[in-house]
Amino acid sequence: MMRVLLGLFLALASFSPALSQTDSKPIAFEELNGTTIEAMVTLAQKIRNLKVNRVRNSNSRRTMTLRIVGNTIEQANTNIVTGPDGKIVGTNSGSRRAVVNEPRKRRHGDDLWRFGDDRLDWLQIYQSGARRITVVFKRDGAGFACSIDAGLAPEKGAGAVRAMSGVSREIVEVLEAKMVDSSCQVRKSGR
């Protein structure tokens, strides 16, 4: 499983634009202990619901709170999906805990949090293809600043990305996905 995760991770690296890096001293994961990352990313998507064979456009806005404690990430997510008219068509939320660099088996696919090169990557493996969300850190005075990027990648030879929709709980194909908005902020926990 780890080889598959790392192979998809490397493939997804080519789908993400370069995020700003600095020439300063590399950041060690231990330096992030006790921080909280507040991040948001919006993807404009074209999705086909396979059950009814209907294609629709939507925006998926994911907000994440990541609290780093030791080698553990405590994660809380909220996803709001809106239609072309801006009306909310569905929401979902959840929380989970993960150990960095340890893959996890999940109900709808495996995932892995990885840290290296001032980047925290979350890779989720779907029925076909994968998603990667990357938080890039840089030193900012006595603390850190961050930026976020997200992308989807189809599996080679498997067609479109196929995943369980967090909203409809049905299998969908993601025909197109493009990041259209993002924000990221790092703070010491408790502030």
N, C-alpha and C positions, 0 to 999 in steps of 0.2 A: 504494500500500500504506500509506504513512504516513497518508493521510487516513482510511482505514478504521480503522487503529489508533487514531488520535486520536478518531475518532467513537465507537468502542467504549469507549475510555478515559473519555470524558465521560459516556457512558451508564452505565458502571459506578460512576461517582462517586455517583450517586443511590442505589445499592444498598448503600453502605457507611455505617455509622453514623459520626457525627462523632467523631473521636478528640481527646483533650485537646490543646489548644494553649496556648501562653503568650503574653503580650504583650511578651516580651523581643525583643531584636534578632534578626532573621531569621538562620537558619543558612545559610551558603554551603556548597555541596557541597565546595569545597576544604578546608573546616574538618574534614571527615570523612576526609580522606586519612590513611591509616595506622590506621584503625579496623577493628575486626571486630565484626560484629553476629551474635549468637547468638539465633535466634528459633524459635518453635514455634507452630503453629496446628493445631487439630483441627476438622474439619468433620464433623458428623453428616449423612449423605447417604442418599438413596433413589435407587438406580441400577437401570436396566433394561439388561440385556445383550441387545443386538439379535439376536445370533446364535441364542440359545436362548429369547428373549422371556421372560426371568425377571427379576423385580423382587426386589431384596434391600436391606436396610438395612445400613449399615456406618459405621464411623468411620475417617476418613482423617487420620492424624497426620503432618504434615510438619515436619521440623526442617531449618533452614537455617543455614548459616554463610556470611556475606557479608563478604568482605575487600575494602576499598576502597583501591585503589592508583591514584593520579592520577585519571583519568576512567574507570577500569576497575573492574568488579565481578567478583571471583573468587567463584563461587558453588558451594557443595556442598550437596546435598539428600539427605535420606532420607525416604521415605514408608512408613509402616506402616499397613496396612489391617486392621481387626479387624471380626469379625461381631458380631451382637447378643449373643452369649454371651461376648464378650471375647477369643475365640481369634483368633490372627493368620491371616488368609486370604491375605495376600500382602505383599511388600515390593519396593521398588525404590529405587535410589539413583543419583546421578550428579553430575557436576560440569561446569561450563561457565564461560566467560569472556564478558563483554559490555562494550561501551562505552556509557556513559550517553547517552541521547537518540539512539541509532542503532538502528533496527529491524534484526532478524535474521530471515532465513529459516531455518526449522527443518523437520525431516522431518514433524512432525505439526501444523504451524501456526507462524505468525510470532509473535515476541515483542518487547517493548520495555521497557527500564528507563528511567524518567524521574525527574528530581529537580526539585522546585520547592515553594515554600511549606512548607518544613521537612518535606517528604514524599518518600520514595523509593517509587515505584510500579513494580511488575512486572506487565505486562499480557501475557497469553498468549491468542492467538487460536486457537480450536478449529475443527473442521469446521463447527460451528454454535455461535455464542455465544463467550463469553470468560470468563477468570478474572482477577481483579486481587488482588494482595497488596500492601498498603500498610504501610510502616514510617514512623511519625511520630516525629520527633525533637524534643526540647526540651533546653534547657540545664539542666545539673545540676552546680552547683559549677564546677569547672574542666573538667568533661567534658560528657557527654550522657547522657540517658536516652531510652528509646524505648518505643513500644507498637506492636502489629501488628494488622491487620485483614485479613480475606480475604472475598471474595464471588465469586459466579458470576452471570452475566447472560445470558439467552437473547438471540439475535438477533431483532430485531423481525420478526414474521411467520414465523419459522422453527421455532417450537415449542421443545422442551426443548434444553438445552445438549447437544451431541454431541461426544464426544472419544474419542481412543484411550486405553484404560485402560493405565496404567503397569504394572499387575499382570497382567491377562489378555492384554494386547496385542490386544484386540478393541474394536470400536466400542461405546460405551455411551451411554445418555442419562442425564443427571443430572436427575432429576425434582424433587428437593428437596436443598438444601444449607444448613446453618446452622452458623455458628461456635459451638462450645461451650467452647473453651478456648484460651488463648494465653499466651505469655510472650515477653519481648524484653529484651535486655541489650546495651549498647555498651561496648566497652573498646578501649584503644589496642592495636594488634597487638603481639604479643610479651609481653604481660602475662598 
